[in-house]
Amino acid sequence: MILDALGIEDYGIYNVVGGFVSMFSVLSGTLTAASQRFIAFELGKEKPQINKVFSTAITIHLILAICILILLESIGLWFLNNKMNITPERLYAANWVFQCSVITFFVSLICIPYNAAIIAYEKISAFAFISIFEVVCKLLAAYSLYIITFDSLIIYAIFMLIISLILRAIYSWYCNKYIKDCCCNFTFDNQIFKEMIGFSGWNFIGSTAGILNNQGINLLINLFFGVTVNAARGIANQVDGAINTFVQNFMIALNPQITKSYAARDFIYVNKMIILGTKFAFFLFWILCLPVYINIDFLLSIWLKEVPQYAALFVKYSIIYTLCQNLSQCLYTTMLATGCIKKYQIIVGTLSLMSFPMTYLFFKIGLPSEYGYISIIIFSFLSLIARIFLLQEIVLQFSWHTFLKKALVPIIYTIIPTTTIIYYIHIFNKNISFESFLGESLTSILFCSITIYYCGLTKIERKYISNFIHNKIAKTKK
C-alpha cells in the first residue's frame, strides 16, 4: 500500500534517508543494550536500586541525544544534500523526511530507558496493546495518502513522526504510572555511570556492526544501484520484519528471565533458557517464513501493483539471514547478562564488521546487489560459531556440545523434512491462486507444527506444551 501510494522512487528515498538517520543509532544502540541489561540485572539482586540505574540511564541518553542532534544537523544534512543519490526535484521532499526522522530519533532516544524498564519488569501486555495501536495508526496513515493531494512523501514522513511521538508519550506515561521505581530526577550515580559507559564502550563494536550491516549496506546499494533497488530492499525488510515480529515479542518476554537468572547465579535455569529460547525462536520463525519463502513471487504480485526488481530475491535472502540471527539471540542476551563482553566484542564484533567492507568490495568489482545479503549471511554464521565457544568460557555448565545436541540438531531434524515436503507440494501445485496458496500455507503450518512437536522437542517439552494447551482449552470452556 505504501509503495503504491508513494511510488518506487519516493519509497526508496524514504527508506534510504530514514535509514541514514538511524545509522547514528550506532551511538545510542550501545547505551540501549546497557540500559536493558543493567535494569534487568538490578532486578535480579536481593536489594535492587532501580531508581539510581534508571535516572542515570535517562541522564546519559539525554546528553547523547543532544550530541547526535548536533551531528545530524551538520554532517548529516551536508551528506544528504551533497552525496546521496537522489534526483534534484525530490531533494526538497527528502529534506522533509530527514528532519522528521531526526526529531523521531531524538525523542525515541530519550525514551529508551522507559522501554527498557517495561521490558525488565515484564509488562508484556502493555507492548501488545501499544503494538496494536501502532499498527492501526500506520494503516490509517497509509490510507490517508490516497485522500490528501499534497506531496505524499512529505505527508507520510509527518504522519510517521506524529505516530512516533504519540507512542513515545504512551510508553513514558505507562512507565511513570505503573512502575513506581522508574521516576526520573535527572541525577546519576557515578559508579553506575562508569559501569554503563564501560559496558557501552565495548558494546560499541557490535552496535557499529549491526548498523553497518543494515543501514550501511543500504547506503552502499544507493550509491552503486540507486533508489529503485533501495525500494526492493525496503520491501524485503518490511516482509521479514512482519514475520519476525512474533519472534521479537517472544524474546522480549524471555530476555529479562535470562538476565535476572544470571544475576541470581541460577546457571542451571540460564542454560535451560538458552536451549529452549533458541529452539522456540527458530521454530516460531520457521513455521511462519516457510510458506512465505516458497510463495514470495505470488505474494508480492497480489500485494503490490508494481513489484520492484530484486524484491522477491531480497526477501528470500533476508529470511535466511534472520534465521541465522535467531539462532544467536539467546547467546547474545546471555553474553550481555554476564557483563564480560570485552573479548566477545573484539572477536564477534570484528567478524560482524567484516561484512560491510566485503559488501563494498563485491559491489566495486561489479557483483550484483544481492551480494550485500550474501556477505552478512556468511559472517552471521561465523559469528554464531564464535558466540557458542566464547559463551562456554564464561557461563558455567554451558558447553558447545550440549548446545549442538539439544538445540541445533533438533532444528536440523525439522528443517530437512519440512523443506522437502512443502517444496514438492509447491512444485506439483502448478496453477497458483489465492485459494491454493492458502491451502498450501495451512498445510505447511500444520506439517511444520507436527514435525517440530515430534522431532524438535523433548518429551518434557512436549508434555509442557500439551498441558499448556489443555489448560487454555479448559479456561475457554468455563
C-alpha positions as CSV (number, residue, x, y, z in Angstrom):
1,M,0.0,0.0,0.0
2,I,2.8,2.5,0.9
3,L,4.8,1.5,-2.2
4,D,1.7,2.0,-4.3
5,A,0.9,5.4,-2.7
6,L,4.4,6.8,-2.8
7,G,5.8,5.1,-5.9
8,I,9.0,3.2,-6.2
9,E,11.3,6.3,-6.2
10,D,9.7,8.0,-3.2
11,Y,9.5,4.7,-1.3
12,G,13.2,4.2,-1.9
13,I,14.0,7.8,-0.8
14,Y,12.0,7.3,2.4
15,N,13.9,4.1,3.2
16,V,17.4,5.4,2.4
17,V,17.0,8.8,4.1
18,G,15.3,7.3,7.2
19,G,17.9,4.6,7.3
20,F,20.7,7.1,7.1
21,V,19.4,8.9,10.2
22,S,19.1,5.6,12.0
23,M,22.7,4.9,11.3
24,F,23.5,7.3,14.1
25,S,21.9,4.9,16.5
26,V,25.3,3.2,16.5
27,L,26.0,5.6,19.3
28,S,22.6,5.0,21.1
29,G,22.5,1.3,20.5
30,T,25.3,0.7,22.9
31,L,23.5,2.5,25.7
32,T,20.2,0.9,24.8
33,A,21.7,-2.6,25.4
34,A,23.3,-1.2,28.6
35,S,20.0,0.2,29.9
36,Q,18.1,-3.1,29.3
37,R,20.9,-5.1,30.8
38,F,21.5,-3.0,33.9
39,I,17.9,-2.6,34.9
40,A,17.1,-6.3,34.4
41,F,20.3,-7.3,36.2
42,E,19.4,-5.0,39.1
43,L,16.0,-6.6,39.5
44,G,17.8,-10.0,39.9
45,K,19.6,-8.8,43.0
46,E,18.3,-9.2,46.5
47,K,18.2,-5.5,47.2
48,P,17.7,-3.7,43.9
49,Q,18.3,0.1,43.5
50,I,16.3,0.6,40.3
51,N,15.8,4.3,40.5
52,K,19.5,5.0,40.6
53,V,20.1,2.9,37.5
54,F,17.0,4.4,35.7
55,S,17.9,8.0,36.5
56,T,21.5,7.5,35.4
57,A,20.3,6.0,32.1
58,I,17.9,8.9,31.4
59,T,20.6,11.5,32.0
60,I,23.1,9.7,29.8
61,H,20.6,9.3,27.0
62,L,19.6,13.0,27.1
63,I,23.2,14.1,26.8
64,L,23.8,11.6,24.0
65,A,20.6,12.8,22.2
66,I,21.8,16.4,22.1
67,C,25.2,15.4,20.7
68,I,23.7,13.2,18.0
69,L,21.2,16.0,17.1
70,I,24.2,18.4,16.5
71,L,25.9,15.8,14.3
72,L,22.8,15.1,12.2
73,E,22.0,18.8,11.7
74,S,25.6,19.4,10.5
75,I,27.4,16.5,8.9
76,G,24.2,14.5,8.3
77,L,22.4,17.4,6.5
78,W,25.5,18.1,4.3
79,F,25.8,14.4,3.3
80,L,22.1,14.2,2.4
81,N,22.3,17.3,0.1
82,N,25.7,16.6,-1.5
83,K,26.5,12.9,-1.5
84,M,23.3,10.8,-1.6
85,N,22.0,9.6,-5.0
86,I,18.6,11.5,-5.0
87,T,17.2,13.3,-8.0
88,P,17.2,17.1,-7.6
89,E,13.5,17.5,-7.9
90,R,12.9,15.2,-4.9
91,L,15.6,16.7,-2.7
92,Y,13.2,19.1,-1.0
93,A,10.9,16.2,0.0
94,A,14.0,14.2,1.1
95,N,14.9,17.0,3.5
96,W,11.4,16.9,5.0
97,V,11.9,13.1,5.5
98,F,15.3,13.8,7.1
99,Q,14.0,16.4,9.6
100,C,11.1,14.3,10.6
101,S,13.4,11.3,11.1
102,V,15.8,13.4,13.2
103,I,13.0,14.5,15.5
104,T,11.7,11.0,15.8
105,F,15.2,9.7,16.6
106,F,15.8,12.3,19.2
107,V,12.6,11.6,21.1
108,S,13.0,7.8,20.8
109,L,16.5,8.0,22.2
110,I,15.4,9.9,25.3
111,C,12.6,7.4,25.9
112,I,14.8,4.2,25.6
113,P,15.2,3.7,29.4
114,Y,11.4,3.7,29.8
115,N,11.1,0.9,27.2
116,A,14.0,-0.9,29.0
117,A,12.2,-0.7,32.3
118,I,8.9,-2.0,30.9
119,I,10.8,-5.0,29.4
120,A,12.7,-5.7,32.6
121,Y,9.5,-5.6,34.6
122,E,8.0,-8.0,32.0
123,K,4.9,-5.8,31.4
124,I,4.4,-7.7,28.1
125,S,0.6,-6.9,27.8
126,A,1.5,-3.2,27.5
127,F,3.6,-3.9,24.4
128,A,0.7,-6.0,22.9
129,F,-1.9,-3.2,23.2
130,I,0.5,-0.5,22.2
131,S,1.6,-2.5,19.2
132,I,-2.0,-2.9,18.0
133,F,-2.5,0.8,18.4
134,E,0.7,1.4,16.3
135,V,-0.5,-0.9,13.5
136,V,-3.9,0.8,13.4
137,C,-2.3,4.3,13.3
138,K,0.1,3.3,10.5
139,L,-2.7,1.8,8.5
140,L,-4.7,5.0,8.8
141,A,-1.7,7.0,7.7
142,A,-1.3,4.8,4.7
143,Y,-4.9,5.2,3.6
144,S,-4.7,9.0,4.1
145,L,-2.1,9.2,1.3
146,Y,-4.9,8.4,-1.2
147,I,-7.0,11.2,0.1
148,I,-4.5,14.1,0.7
149,T,-3.4,15.6,-2.6
150,F,-0.2,17.3,-1.2
151,D,3.2,15.7,-1.7
152,S,2.7,12.1,-0.4
153,L,6.3,11.6,0.7
154,I,6.3,14.7,2.9
155,I,2.8,13.8,4.3
156,Y,3.8,10.3,5.1
157,A,7.0,11.4,6.9
158,I,5.0,13.8,9.0
159,F,2.4,11.2,9.9
160,M,5.2,8.7,10.9
161,L,6.7,11.5,13.1
162,I,3.3,12.2,14.8
163,I,2.7,8.4,15.4
164,S,6.2,8.0,16.9
165,L,5.7,11.0,19.2
166,I,2.4,9.6,20.4
167,L,3.9,6.1,21.0
168,R,6.8,7.6,23.0
169,A,4.4,9.6,25.1
170,I,2.3,6.4,25.8
171,Y,5.4,4.4,26.8
172,S,6.6,7.1,29.1
173,W,3.2,7.6,30.7
174,Y,2.8,3.9,31.3
175,C,6.2,3.6,32.9
176,N,5.7,6.5,35.2
177,K,2.2,5.3,36.3
178,Y,2.7,1.6,36.7
179,I,6.4,1.3,37.6
180,K,6.9,3.4,40.6
181,D,10.7,2.8,40.9
182,C,11.3,4.4,37.5
183,C,10.8,8.1,38.2
184,C,13.4,10.3,36.6
185,N,15.1,13.1,38.6
186,F,18.0,13.7,36.1
187,T,20.7,12.6,38.5
188,F,23.2,9.8,38.2
189,D,25.3,7.6,40.3
190,N,29.0,7.8,39.5
191,Q,29.6,4.1,39.9
192,I,26.7,3.1,37.8
193,F,27.7,5.7,35.2
194,K,31.2,4.3,34.9
195,E,29.9,0.7,34.7
196,M,27.4,1.6,32.0
197,I,29.9,3.7,30.0
198,G,32.5,0.9,30.2
199,F,29.9,-1.7,29.1
200,S,28.7,0.6,26.3
201,G,32.3,1.2,25.1
202,W,32.9,-2.4,24.3
203,N,29.4,-2.9,23.0
204,F,30.0,-0.1,20.6
205,I,31.8,-2.6,18.3
206,G,28.7,-4.8,18.0
207,S,26.3,-1.9,17.6
208,T,28.5,-0.5,14.8
209,A,28.4,-3.8,13.0
210,G,24.7,-4.0,13.3
211,I,24.1,-0.5,11.9
212,L,26.6,-1.0,9.0
213,N,25.1,-4.4,8.1
214,N,21.7,-2.8,7.8
215,Q,21.7,0.9,7.0
216,G,25.4,1.0,5.9
217,I,24.8,-1.6,3.2
218,N,21.5,0.2,2.3
219,L,23.6,3.3,1.6
220,L,26.1,1.3,-0.5
221,I,23.2,0.0,-2.5
222,N,22.0,3.6,-3.0
223,L,25.5,4.7,-4.1
224,F,26.0,1.8,-6.5
225,F,22.5,0.9,-7.7
226,G,20.1,3.8,-6.9
227,V,16.8,4.3,-5.0
228,T,14.9,1.7,-7.1
229,V,17.0,-1.1,-5.5
230,N,16.6,0.6,-2.2
231,A,12.8,0.2,-2.6
232,A,13.3,-3.5,-3.2
233,R,15.4,-3.8,-0.1
234,G,12.7,-1.8,1.8
235,I,10.1,-4.3,0.8
236,A,12.3,-7.2,1.9
237,N,12.8,-5.6,5.3
238,Q,9.1,-5.0,5.7
239,V,8.2,-8.6,4.9
240,D,10.9,-10.0,7.0
241,G,10.1,-7.6,9.9
242,A,6.4,-8.5,9.8
243,I,7.2,-12.2,10.2
244,N,10.0,-11.7,12.8
245,T,7.7,-9.5,15.0
246,F,6.4,-12.7,16.7
247,V,9.9,-13.8,17.5
248,Q,10.9,-10.4,18.8
249,N,7.9,-10.4,21.1
250,F,8.8,-13.8,22.3
251,M,12.4,-12.6,23.0
252,I,11.1,-9.5,24.8
253,A,9.5,-11.9,27.3
254,L,12.5,-14.2,27.5
255,N,15.4,-11.8,27.8
256,P,14.7,-10.5,31.3
257,Q,14.4,-14.0,32.5
258,I,17.9,-14.9,31.3
259,T,19.4,-11.7,32.8
260,K,17.7,-11.9,36.1
261,S,18.6,-15.6,36.5
262,Y,22.2,-14.9,35.7
263,A,22.2,-12.1,38.3
264,A,20.8,-14.6,40.8
265,R,23.5,-17.0,39.7
266,D,21.0,-19.7,38.8
267,F,23.1,-21.1,35.9
268,I,21.0,-24.2,35.5
269,Y,18.0,-22.2,34.6
270,V,20.1,-19.9,32.4
271,N,21.3,-22.8,30.3
272,K,17.8,-24.2,30.1
273,M,16.5,-20.9,28.8
274,I,19.3,-20.7,26.2
275,I,18.4,-24.1,24.8
276,L,14.6,-23.5,24.9
277,G,14.8,-19.9,23.7
278,T,17.0,-20.8,20.7
279,K,14.7,-23.6,19.6
280,F,11.4,-21.8,20.1
281,A,12.7,-18.6,18.4
282,F,13.8,-20.5,15.4
283,F,10.7,-22.8,15.2
284,L,8.3,-19.8,15.5
285,F,10.0,-18.0,12.7
286,W,10.3,-21.2,10.6
287,I,6.6,-22.0,10.8
288,L,5.7,-18.5,9.5
289,C,8.5,-18.0,7.0
290,L,8.5,-21.3,5.0
291,P,5.2,-20.7,3.1
292,V,6.2,-17.1,2.5
293,Y,9.7,-18.0,1.2
294,I,8.3,-20.6,-1.2
295,N,5.4,-18.4,-2.5
296,I,7.1,-15.0,-2.3
297,D,6.6,-14.2,-6.0
298,F,2.9,-14.8,-5.8
299,L,2.5,-12.9,-2.6
300,L,4.3,-9.8,-3.9
301,S,2.2,-9.9,-7.1
302,I,-1.1,-9.7,-5.1
303,W,0.3,-7.3,-2.5
304,L,1.9,-4.7,-4.9
305,K,0.7,-3.2,-8.1
306,E,4.3,-2.7,-9.2
307,V,6.8,-5.1,-7.8
308,P,10.3,-3.6,-7.7
309,Q,13.1,-5.6,-9.4
310,Y,15.0,-7.9,-6.9
311,A,12.3,-7.6,-4.3
312,A,11.5,-11.3,-4.2
313,L,15.1,-12.3,-4.2
314,F,15.9,-9.8,-1.4
315,V,13.0,-11.2,0.7
316,K,14.4,-14.7,0.4
317,Y,18.0,-13.7,1.4
318,S,16.6,-11.5,4.2
319,I,14.7,-14.6,5.6
320,I,17.8,-16.7,5.5
321,Y,19.8,-14.0,7.3
322,T,17.1,-13.7,10.0
323,L,17.1,-17.4,10.5
324,C,20.8,-17.3,11.2
325,Q,20.4,-14.4,13.6
326,N,17.6,-16.1,15.5
327,L,20.0,-18.9,16.4
328,S,22.2,-16.3,18.2
329,Q,19.6,-14.3,20.1
330,C,19.7,-16.1,23.4
331,L,23.5,-16.5,23.2
332,Y,23.8,-12.7,22.7
333,T,21.4,-12.0,25.6
334,T,23.3,-14.3,27.9
335,M,26.7,-12.7,27.0
336,L,25.3,-9.3,27.8
337,A,24.0,-10.5,31.1
338,T,27.5,-11.6,32.1
339,G,28.9,-8.1,31.6
340,C,32.1,-9.8,30.3
341,I,31.9,-8.5,26.8
342,K,35.4,-7.3,26.0
343,K,36.7,-10.5,24.4
344,Y,33.3,-11.2,22.9
345,Q,33.0,-7.9,21.1
346,I,36.6,-8.0,19.9
347,I,36.0,-11.3,18.2
348,V,32.3,-11.4,17.3
349,G,32.1,-7.7,16.7
350,T,35.1,-7.7,14.4
351,L,33.6,-10.7,12.4
352,S,30.3,-8.8,12.0
353,L,32.1,-5.7,10.9
354,M,33.8,-7.5,8.1
355,S,30.6,-7.9,6.1
356,F,30.4,-4.2,5.3
357,P,33.8,-3.9,3.6
358,M,33.3,-7.2,1.9
359,T,30.0,-5.9,0.5
360,Y,31.8,-2.8,-0.7
361,L,34.4,-5.0,-2.4
362,F,31.7,-7.1,-4.0
363,F,29.9,-4.0,-5.4
364,K,33.2,-2.4,-6.5
365,I,34.2,-5.4,-8.6
366,G,30.8,-5.4,-10.3
367,L,28.9,-8.1,-8.5
368,P,25.1,-7.7,-8.3
369,S,23.2,-6.1,-5.3
370,E,22.2,-9.4,-3.7
371,Y,25.8,-9.9,-2.6
372,G,25.0,-7.4,0.1
373,Y,22.9,-10.1,1.7
374,I,25.3,-12.9,0.9
375,S,28.1,-11.2,2.9
376,I,26.1,-10.7,6.0
377,I,24.8,-14.2,5.9
378,I,28.3,-15.6,5.8
379,F,29.5,-13.6,8.7
380,S,26.3,-14.2,10.7
381,F,27.1,-17.9,10.6
382,L,30.7,-17.4,11.6
383,S,29.6,-15.1,14.4
384,L,27.2,-17.9,15.7
385,I,30.1,-20.3,15.9
386,A,32.2,-17.8,17.8
387,R,29.4,-17.0,20.2
388,I,29.0,-20.6,21.1
389,F,32.6,-21.2,22.0
390,L,33.0,-17.8,23.8
391,L,30.0,-18.4,26.0
392,Q,31.4,-21.8,27.0
393,E,34.3,-20.0,28.6
394,I,32.2,-17.7,30.7
395,V,28.9,-19.4,31.7
396,L,29.1,-22.3,34.0
397,Q,27.5,-25.6,32.8
398,F,27.2,-24.3,29.2
399,S,29.0,-26.3,26.6
400,W,29.1,-26.3,22.8
401,H,28.4,-30.0,22.7
402,T,25.2,-29.6,24.7
403,F,24.0,-26.7,22.7
404,L,24.7,-28.6,19.4
405,K,22.9,-31.7,20.7
406,K,19.9,-30.1,22.4
407,A,19.3,-27.1,20.2
408,L,20.9,-27.2,16.8
409,V,20.4,-30.9,16.0
410,P,16.6,-30.9,16.7
411,I,16.4,-27.8,14.5
412,I,18.2,-29.6,11.6
413,Y,15.8,-32.6,12.2
414,T,12.9,-30.3,11.5
415,I,14.3,-28.3,8.6
416,I,15.1,-31.2,6.3
417,P,11.7,-33.0,6.2
418,T,9.6,-29.8,6.3
419,T,11.5,-28.1,3.5
420,T,11.5,-31.2,1.3
421,I,7.7,-32.0,1.7
422,I,6.5,-28.4,1.3
423,Y,8.8,-27.7,-1.6
424,Y,7.4,-30.8,-3.5
425,I,3.9,-29.8,-2.7
426,H,4.6,-26.4,-4.2
427,I,6.1,-27.9,-7.4
428,F,3.1,-30.0,-8.0
429,N,0.8,-27.1,-7.5
430,K,1.1,-25.7,-11.0
431,N,-1.9,-23.3,-11.0
432,I,-1.2,-20.9,-8.2
433,S,-4.2,-19.0,-6.9
434,F,-5.1,-17.4,-3.6
435,E,-7.1,-20.5,-2.6
436,S,-4.2,-22.9,-3.5
437,F,-1.7,-20.6,-1.7
438,L,-4.0,-20.6,1.4
439,G,-4.3,-24.4,1.3
440,E,-0.5,-24.8,0.8
441,S,0.2,-22.4,3.7
442,L,-2.1,-24.2,6.1
443,T,-0.6,-27.5,5.1
444,S,2.9,-26.1,5.7
445,I,2.0,-24.7,9.1
446,L,0.3,-27.9,10.2
447,F,3.1,-30.2,8.9
448,C,5.8,-27.9,10.4
449,S,4.0,-27.9,13.8
450,I,3.7,-31.7,13.8
451,T,7.3,-32.2,12.8
452,I,8.6,-29.7,15.4
453,Y,6.4,-31.4,18.1
454,Y,7.8,-34.9,17.5
455,C,11.3,-34.2,16.1
456,G,12.3,-30.8,17.6
457,L,11.1,-31.1,21.2
458,T,12.0,-33.4,24.1
459,K,9.4,-35.5,26.0
460,I,9.4,-32.9,28.8
461,E,8.9,-30.0,26.4
462,R,6.1,-31.9,24.6
463,K,4.4,-32.6,27.9
464,Y,4.7,-28.9,28.9
465,I,3.1,-27.7,25.7
466,S,0.3,-30.3,25.9
467,N,-0.5,-29.2,29.4
468,F,-0.4,-25.6,28.4
469,I,-2.9,-26.2,25.5
470,H,-5.2,-28.3,27.7
471,N,-5.2,-25.5,30.4
472,K,-6.1,-22.9,27.7
473,I,-8.9,-25.1,26.4
474,A,-10.2,-25.7,29.9
475,K,-10.3,-22.0,30.6
476,T,-12.3,-21.2,27.4
477,K,-14.9,-23.8,28.4
478,K,-15.5,-22.2,31.8
